[in-house]
Amino acid sequence: MDILLGLTEAQQITPFSYSKLLRLAKSGELPFKKLGATWVIPRSALYRALGMELPEDEEVPKDEHAC
């Protein structure tokens, strides 16, 4: 199963600041979803949206359903 990342975790993977990620989430430019007061994104979706490959040891099996 894919891991959901919050803005702080996504910031560690991306070159963007927290405030930039928040703007991208609110605008829909990155596929974040709001759960309550928290913005989350499946890790694989973040990598895909940024054109990055998941590290081999962290790949999500293709037959598993993503979040």
C-alpha positions in Angstrom: 0.0 0.0 0.0 1.2 3.5 -0.8 2.3 5.9 2.0 0.4 9.2 2.5 2.7 12.2 3.0 1.8 15.4 4.6 3.3 18.8 3.5 6.2 18.4 5.9 7.2 15.0 4.6 6.7 16.1 1.0 8.9 19.1 1.7 11.8 16.6 2.5 11.4 15.0 -1.0 10.9 18.1 -3.1 12.9 21.3 -3.7 9.9 23.3 -2.5 9.3 25.1 0.8 6.3 24.3 3.0 4.5 27.5 1.9 5.1 26.7 -1.8 3.8 23.2 -1.4 0.7 24.6 0.4 0.1 26.9 -2.6 0.6 24.0 -5.1 -1.8 21.9 -3.1 -4.5 24.5 -2.8 -4.2 25.4 -6.5 -4.4 21.7 -7.6 -1.1 21.8 -9.4 0.0 18.9 -7.2 -2.5 16.2 -6.5 -2.8 16.7 -2.7 -6.2 16.0 -1.0 -7.4 17.6 2.2 -8.3 15.2 5.0 -9.7 17.4 7.8 -7.2 20.1 8.2 -4.3 18.1 6.8 -3.1 18.1 3.2 -1.9 14.7 2.1 -0.6 13.0 -1.1 0.3 9.4 -1.9 4.0 9.2 -2.1 3.9 7.6 -5.6 1.6 10.4 -6.9 4.1 13.0 -5.6 7.0 11.3 -7.4 4.9 10.9 -10.5 3.8 14.5 -10.5 7.4 15.7 -10.2 8.6 13.3 -12.9 10.8 11.4 -10.4 11.1 7.7 -10.0 10.5 6.0 -6.7 13.7 4.5 -5.2 13.8 0.8 -6.1 13.5 -0.3 -2.5 10.4 1.9 -2.0 8.4 1.1 -5.1 4.8 0.3 -4.7 3.7 -3.0 -6.2 1.8 -2.4 -9.4 -1.0 -4.9 -8.5 -1.7 -3.0 -5.2 -4.3 -0.4 -5.2 -3.0 3.1 -4.5 -4.6 5.4 -2.0 
